[in-house]
Amino acid sequence: MKLAKVIYTYVKFKRSMGMHFHSEDCLLRAFCRAVGGAKVDISGVKPAATQAFLDGKGPVTAVWGLKFRVLRSFYRFAISRGFAKNSPLPTSLPSLPPPFVPYIYSIEELRRLLKATDVLEVPESPLQALTVRTLLLLLYSTAMRIGEALSLTLHDVDLAKAVITVRNTKFFKTRLVPVGPKLVHELSIYEDRRRRLRLPHGNASAFFATRTGHRFTYQCAITLFQRVRRQAEIQREDGASYPPRIHDIRHTSATHRLVAWYQAGADVQKLLPQLATYLGHADISSTQLYLSMTPELLREASIRFERYATPEVRYE
């Protein structure tokens, strides 16, 4: 069977399970082109060509591991369905870089980010600074994915009921996100000025928009955020080559929520499923990946354990 046909079948299978599978689809198509194109049979894929695709050019990075995991899953599917007899993937793996570690912003750093949005004030785009400031407030307050926030329409943001409808989720599920009075106030200020821009689709127009009324793109948001981050003088101190990201605000929100629960004496284990639902995760294991062990979180967890263990020590 042709490799391209097996890839199509595999992607269709994954999407039938409720997955977007867009980046994986792109990677598998790139693999198909690299090892011979649409005419190559899956049985004709050579280990050397597969190794060359994995290695790419330059030093080994985390991308190598990403390619390997996607291809490993694909070939497990292909072999289990009888499309392939064996896998051309290497049996020995190179030494990969340490796993990605999200940057957890402090409250003080978040304040600096908000203040630094002033650098985006330009006459030709008078709403740009307010748009980014409001976006950052929304991301931290709701822990939305950046893609979800940028996909919001004016209709999705119901400030009268203090509820936001998130439709473009990672798992194709719509969820309702309640918002507090402070965020409602900030969103109201932004919405009032946003409605003075063009509304090409009426209430179905983008909530976060450019001066022409069109949707704020992901690349635009990333580029402007990095300008704001540099203005706020926030950078990693662990020697990592990548800077703090806008997506790390989601990790930060989840971690800060956990710290607040510990400080309030709440039953954290009982509340984790609620946090998973709020974040739009399919299960708690996905949520646990977002909870970085910061010094503050470690301290609160240690205090909780000490309170739990002290009676046992005294009993002994």
Rosetta blueprint (number, residue, H / E / L):
1 M L
2 K E
3 L H
4 A H
5 K H
6 V H
7 I H
8 Y H
9 T H
10 Y H
11 V H
12 K H
13 F H
14 K H
15 R H
16 S H
17 M L
18 G L
19 M L
20 H L
21 F L
22 H H
23 S H
24 E H
25 D H
26 C H
27 L H
28 L H
29 R H
30 A H
31 F H
32 C H
33 R H
34 A H
35 V L
36 G L
37 G L
38 A L
39 K L
40 V L
41 D E
42 I H
43 S H
44 G H
45 V L
46 K L
47 P H
48 A H
49 A H
50 T H
51 Q H
52 A H
53 F H
54 L H
55 D H
56 G L
57 K L
58 G L
59 P L
60 V L
61 T L
62 A H
63 V H
64 W H
65 G H
66 L H
67 K H
68 F H
69 R H
70 V H
71 L H
72 R H
73 S H
74 F H
75 Y H
76 R H
77 F H
78 A H
79 I H
80 S H
81 R L
82 G L
83 F L
84 A L
85 K L
86 N L
87 S L
88 P L
89 L L
90 P L
91 T L
92 S L
93 L L
94 P L
95 S L
96 L L
97 P L
98 P L
99 P L
100 F L
101 V L
102 P L
103 Y L
104 I L
105 Y L
106 S L
107 I H
108 E H
109 E H
110 L H
111 R H
112 R H
113 L H
114 L H
115 K H
116 A H
117 T H
118 D H
119 V H
120 L H
121 E L
122 V E
123 P L
124 E L
125 S E
126 P L
127 L L
128 Q H
129 A H
130 L H
131 T H
132 V H
133 R H
134 T H
135 L H
136 L H
137 L H
138 L H
139 L H
140 Y H
141 S H
142 T H
143 A L
144 M L
145 R L
146 I H
147 G H
148 E H
149 A H
150 L H
151 S L
152 L L
153 T E
154 L L
155 H L
156 D L
157 V E
158 D E
159 L L
160 A L
161 K L
162 A L
163 V E
164 I E
165 T E
166 V E
167 R L
168 N L
169 T L
170 K L
171 F L
172 F L
173 K L
174 T L
175 R E
176 L E
177 V E
178 P E
179 V L
180 G L
181 P H
182 K H
183 L H
184 V H
185 H H
186 E H
187 L H
188 S H
189 I H
190 Y H
191 E H
192 D H
193 R H
194 R H
195 R L
196 R L
197 L L
198 R L
199 L L
200 P L
201 H L
202 G H
203 N H
204 A H
205 S L
206 A E
207 F L
208 F L
209 A E
210 T L
211 R L
212 T L
213 G L
214 H L
215 R E
216 F L
217 T L
218 Y H
219 Q H
220 C H
221 A H
222 I H
223 T H
224 L H
225 F H
226 Q H
227 R H
228 V H
229 R H
230 R H
231 Q H
232 A L
233 E L
234 I L
235 Q L
236 R L
237 E L
238 D L
239 G L
240 A L
241 S L
242 Y L
243 P L
244 P L
245 R L
246 I L
247 H L
248 D H
249 I H
250 R H
251 H H
252 T H
253 S H
254 A H
255 T H
256 H H
257 R H
258 L H
259 V H
260 A H
261 W H
262 Y H
263 Q H
264 A L
265 G L
266 A L
267 D L
268 V H
269 Q H
270 K H
271 L H
272 L H
273 P H
274 Q H
275 L H
276 A H
277 T H
278 Y H
279 L H
280 G L
281 H L
282 A L
283 D L
284 I H
285 S H
286 S H
287 T H
288 Q H
289 L H
290 Y H
291 L L
292 S L
293 M L
294 T L
295 P H
296 E H
297 L H
298 L H
299 R H
300 E H
301 A H
302 S H
303 I H
304 R H
305 F H
306 E H
307 R H
308 Y H
309 A H
310 T H
311 P H
312 E H
313 V H
314 R H
315 Y H
316 E L
